Amino acid sequence: MGRSRSRSSKRVTPSLGRYYYPSVRRISVTRGALSPYGYAKIKSKSAARRHAALDRAVRATGNPLGIYKAVLARRNFNAARNPRVAALMRADANYVKRRYGI
């Protein structure tokens, strides 16, 4: 068995007595955040159209890592409910990762 690794080097104790790790970041997902760029109803779109929409989103925001994380977070929400869409989103996240060198 291997050693367990801590999440952070410092553990912070607030007044309530619960521990939290400041280095762990939560990603908030806003519903429809990528739809203005054309990344909506992806089940019926081809890979080329989905990738073009993600490219538009990266160009508009200038943040490929943020788009990558947003797609992965949406994928996690859809994983149990709709595995086919989750698989498409995983492929799209990998596309962003490869294209922009994340």
QUIKA-V521487 format. One record per run of one state. SS is the DSSP state (hx for helix, st for strand, lp for the rest). FROM is the first residue (numbers start at 1). TO is the last residue. If there is no record, write none. Layout:
SS | FROM | TO
SS | FROM | TO
//
This chain:
lp | 1 | 11
st | 12 | 13
lp | 14 | 18
st | 19 | 20
lp | 21 | 34
hx | 35 | 37
lp | 38 | 41
hx | 42 | 44
lp | 45 | 46
hx | 47 | 61
lp | 62 | 63
hx | 64 | 78
lp | 79 | 82
hx | 83 | 100
lp | 101 | 102
//
